Each structure stands twice: as structure tokens, then as C-alpha cells.
Amino acid sequence: MLRVVKPKNSRSKRAMEARDPKEVEDPRTVIFVRGTHTGEVVNRVMKELMALKRPNAISFSKKNTVRPFEDATSLEFWAQKNDASMFVLGQSTKKRPNGLTIARMFDAKLLDMCELGVEGFVSMDAFKTPKPQPGHKPMLHFASELFDSHPRFVQLKSLLMDLFNGEVVESIHLAGLEHVISVTVAPVPESLVSTTGEQGDGPLPTVHIRGYTLKLLASGQRVPRVELVPMGPSLDLTLRRHKEADPELWKAAMRRPKLKKQDVEKGLGKKRKNVEVDAMGDVRGRLHVARQDLDKLQTRKMKGLKKGLEEDESAGEDEEEAGARRVKRKKTAS
């Protein structure tokens, strides 16, 4: 259990408020940790991944005795101290060589993690092509139906998206798209997915991660022609051990904050029926009223609106006209 620290002054209070959950979260900080035994391949892979994640990456230079599947106390302590939400741990043993573990945290507690085995690796130095600038948001491409159907690949897709995803932006300029990270799997074996749509117990295919830079060329139109140029790194990974998230902790992590009254009036969140916002930002609503009988409508009681008044006035006008005719006849007779 981590003790609750109360702020002693306004400066520490601001620092603690900066770590509190937000409606729009900051870019995830990833800590790269080396285990007791790491080979050359694991060290180079972690170095390449850290180069893609900069500036939101922290590297621990010393070796640490960490066994996340047995005890996650060290990860929770480092997450609380460094305000980090993800870990990439490198460990190579005789039983599991070239191991790479991706762990995700929530509220300084271990949420879920997945262990991968590095089967093939080609560094970015082997590709003599331009490299993206640090801090640029990459485009992610997942080319397999398993990333939407198989639970192991769904978890891996979620972890990779949180790992490479950067700052949340509302709009993107075309010139700001510099590189693409493509994630594919080997041909799916027949034993994994049967013809009936049920998942089998066969071996899981290999995951291939490739990096490309975008090259914008003239196309004679407003939208340029795009070409992909390999830049690295090139990774071939196999799925090993994994730990699923606790249902209660996952429910708390996926909870969304309540929208403000202004956001609800603008039409955000749950869509309200017959309510829309026009181009000027004004809220307009549409009311559906049943057919009304205007004769029975209760109005203000005024003397001029009485029903019998019109009949009396018409009768008086008729009498005046008749009297005028009689006077006119008398004058003509005389």
C-alpha cells in the first residue's frame, strides 16, 4: 500500500494536481527497465523503441531484479515516483530468451501486461533513409482480423496503441504526418480460427512490426501522392505470457468523467433528441405539440372579447339604419 501524501505548500499541491486524472490525459510516459540479464538484441530493441517514444521516455541505466509476473511492487513504486503509466522491461533467460514485457498501469497499480519474444530484429541504422523528428505522432496500421476478434491480439493492439500514441490533437496537418508503424501477423493457421468462427487452441502466429516514413510526391491534384519508404525498426515478435486486467480495475480505468453543462448544451456526449446547435453556436430545440382546439383556449377575460357583444352591436347598427330610412322617407313625402 502506498501512503497518501498531503501537500505541505502550494507548490507541492500544484504538483499533485498535475498528476491527478484529467478529462484529456497527457501523453503516456514510458519507463524502459533492464533486467538482471539482457542480451545485445534486447538492449538494441529497447534503444530503438525509446527513440520512437521520445521525449516521453525514461531509461533506467542500471540493471534491476524485476519479476513483474510474480511481484509488481517495484513497478508500482516507480510509476508513483515518476508519474509514468507504462513500462517496457527487457529480460533474457535460458528458458525465455530475448524477452520483452509491456506493462500498463492505472492509478499507480498494475493493470495488465504482455510478454513478447524477439525472434527477428533489424535496426534503423540498416536503413539509409530519413528518420522522423522526436515527438511526432505516428500513424498506426493493424492489418489483421485477429486484432478485432482474438483476445490476445486485442490486448496487444491496445498496448501498442498506448505505447506509440502521443498527444491528443483535434486536427492534423498533412505535413505533420512523417511516419507509419505497421503491425501485421503471419498467415493465420487453420487451427486458430475454424470455419464455424470459433477460436481454436493452435499456436499463435508471429507479429511483424515495420516502420515507414512518408514521402509526398506531386500528383497533379490537391492531394499529393504518398509513398512508403522503409526506415526501421523491423521486429518479429511472438506472444508469450500475459496478464489480463482485473475487472473492477478495468471498469475504473474505462470510466469517463461527467460532461459539463456547457458541453451537454453543445450536443456533446449522449445525443439529445430534437436538440441541435446551429452555426452561430445557439442551441435550438424542436417541440411536438398535439392538435389544439382554439375555441376552448382560455384567454384573458376582457369585455371586448365577449361573444354577445358583437351581436348587440350589429343589432344596434340595424336599428340606426332603419331610423335613418324613415326620416328620409318623411322628408321626400313633404
N, C-alpha and C positions, 0 to 999 in steps of 0.2 A: 504493500500500500504506500502510495506517495503522499507525503504530508501536504496539507493545504497551507500555502504561504500567503500571508496577508501583507499588502503593501504598507511600507513604513512612511513613504512620502509620495508626492505627486508624480515624481519621475518613475518610480517603480510601478505606480498604479497605471501610468500610460503604457509601460512596457507589458504589463499583464493584460491590459485591454487589447493590445495589438495581437496577442496570442489567442484571444477568445474567438469562438466560431463567428463567422461572418456570412451574410447572405451571398456575397460573391467572394469565394475564397481566393487567397493569394496563390501564386504558383507553388507547387509542392517542392519542398526542399528534400533532396535525396542524399543520404549518407552512404558512402562506399566504405565497407569494412572488410579488411583482410583477416582470414582465419589464421590458425596456427601453422597450417601447411598450405601454401598456394604455389602453383607452378607458374611457369612463364606465360602459358596460354591464358590462364585466368587473370594474371596481372595486366596483360595487354588488353584483354576484353574489357576489364573494368576501366582502364585508362581511356579506351575509345568511347565507352558509354558515358563516362564523366565529361568528355569533350563535347558530346552532343547535348548534355544536360546543363552545361554552364550557362549562366552564373549561379544557378540554383543547385549547386552540388558541393558537398563537403567530403573530403577524403581523410580517412584515418591512416596515417603512415605506419603506425605500429601494428604488430600482429596481436590479435585478441583471441582468447579462448571463448568462442561463442558457439553454442549449440541451440539454435532457435527452436527446433522441434522438441527439445527437451525442457529448456528453460528460457523464457523470453524476458527475464528481469533486466538484463543488460540493455536490450533494445528499448524497453520502456523508459529506462533511466536516460539513455542518450536522446530519445525522442523528446522527453520533457525538458532536458537541458538545452538542446539545440533547436527546439521548435521545428522538428522535422517530422514528416509524415510517411516517409518511405525509406527502405534500406535495400541495398544490394550487397550481399555477402558472398565473398569468394572463398571456397574451401575445396581442397583436393586431397582425397584419401585413396587408399588402395581399393576400398570397396566402391567408392563413388568418386572417380577421378574427374577433374575439371568441372567441379560443381559450382553452380551459380544460383543463389536463392534471392528471390524478390519478395520482400515483406512489406505489407501495408499496415499503417497504424491509424487509429482513431481515438482522439482524446487521450493520447499517450498510452494507449493499450493496443496490443497486437490484434489486428482484425483478421487478416488471412495472409497466406504466403504460398509460394510455389517454387519448387526446386527444379532447376534445369541442368542438363548436361551438355557441355560444349563438345560437339563432335567435329565441327569444322570451323575455321576462322581465317579470314583474310583481312589484314589491316588496311586502314585508309591510306597508309603510305604506299601501298602497292598500286594505287590508282592515281596516276598523274593528271588529276582533274581538279577544277576549282572546288573549294570547300565552303560551306555556309558560314556566315558570321555567328559568333556566340550570341545566344539569346533569341534567335529567330524561331518562330513557331513552325514546326514541321507539319506536313500533311501525312496522315496515316492511312494506309490501304491494307485491308484484310481481305484476302482473296481465297475464301473457302466457306462452304456452308456449315462446316463444323464450328466456326466461331459464333454461330447463332443457335446451334442445336445441342452440341456436346457440352456437358457441364465443365469438363476440364479445360476445353478451349475457350469457353465463355469466360471462365475465371482468368485465363491467360490474357485474353483480349482486354479485359477490364484493367488488369495490372499494367499492361504495356501502354494503354491509353493514359493512365495516370502517371506513368513514368516519363513519357515523352511529351505529354501535354504541357503547354506553357500557360501564359497569362490569358485570361478570358477576355476576348475582344468582341466588339459588336460588329465591326466591319473590317474587311481585309483589302489592302491594296494589292493589285496584281504584281507589282514589282517586289512586294514583300514576301512572295512565295518563292523560296530558294531551293528547298529540298523536300524529298518524299521518302518516307520509310515504309517499305512494302513488306508485309508479313503473309507468307503463304505456307501451305503444308504439302507434303509429298502426296502422290496419288492415294486416295482413301482406299484401304483394303476392304474387300467384300465382307470380311468377318466383323468389321467395325459397325457398319450400317447395313442391315438386312433389307430385303425387298419390301418387307412389311412396314419399314420405317422405325423399327425398334433397334436400339443400340446394343451391339454385341460386346463381348469381352476380349476382343482381339487386341493385338499390340497397337499402340498409338503411333501415328505417323510422325515424321520429323518436321519440325518447324523451321522455316527458312526466313531469315531477316536480311533484307537488302536495302542499301541506301543509295539514292539517286539525287543528283542536282538537276534543276530545271534550266533548260536553255530555250529562251523565247526568240523565235525567228519571225521574219516578215512573212505574212500570208496574203497580202493584198486586201485584207479586211480589217475591221476594227479589232477583232480578237486575234492575237498572234498565234502562230503555230508553235506547239510545245514539243520538245524532245527531252527524253530522259537520258542523262549521262551517268554511268556508274561512278560512285565516289567512295563506297565503302561505309562502314564496315560490312563484311559479309559473314553471317553467323548461321550455323546449322545446329539446332538445339533439339534435345529430346526431353520429354516430360518425365520427371521422377516423382518424388514425394510431394505432397501438398497438404495444406491445412485449410479447411473451409471456415468461414466466418460463423461465429456464434449467432443464432437467430435474433436474440434480443439486442446484441451489439450491432448487428447489421441493420436492424429496424431503426435503432437510434441514429446510425450513420446516414441512413437514407431519408431521415425526417427533414422536411422542408419547413422553413420559417413561415409564419403567417404574413400575408401580404398587408401592406399598409392601406389605409382607406383611400389615399390618393391613387395608388396602383390599381385598386379594385375599380374605382370610378373610371380609370382609363381603359378598362377592359382586360387587364392582365389577370392571370390566374384562371380560376374557373369562369367559363364563359357564361354571362348572364343573358337570358332570353330577352329579345326585343330592346336591347340596350346597345348603343353604338357610339363611337366617338368620331366627330366629323373632322375635316381637315384643319379647322381652327382650334381643335382640342376641346371643344364643348361636348358634353355628354347629352345625347338625345335619346329619348325613350318613346316607345310606341305603346299606346293604350288601346285595348279592345273592349268597347262598351256595348252592352246589349241594346236592342232597339227600344227606344223610349216613346211613350205616349205624351206628347207635349200638351194635350188638353188637360191632363191631370197633373201637370207640373205646378208645384207650389211656388208662387211668386210673391212679391211684396204687395200687401193689401193697400191699394190706392183707389180713391173714389173714381178716378177717370178710367180705371180698368174694369169696372163692374159691367156685367152683361146687360142689365136692364137699362143702363144709361143711354146706350146707342138707340134703343127702341123709343125711349121717351123723346130724345132729341129729334128723331125722324118724324114722330107724330106731331110735335110742335111745329116743325117746318111745314108739314102738310096743312095744318090749320091756318098758319100765316098766309100761305099761298091762296087758300080758299077765300080768306077775308079780303085779300088784295083783289081777287077777281070780282067779288060782289061790289066793292067800291068802284071799280072800273065800269061795271055794267050800269050802276046808278048814274054816273056822270054822262055816259053816252045816251041814256034814256031822256035825261033832262035837256 
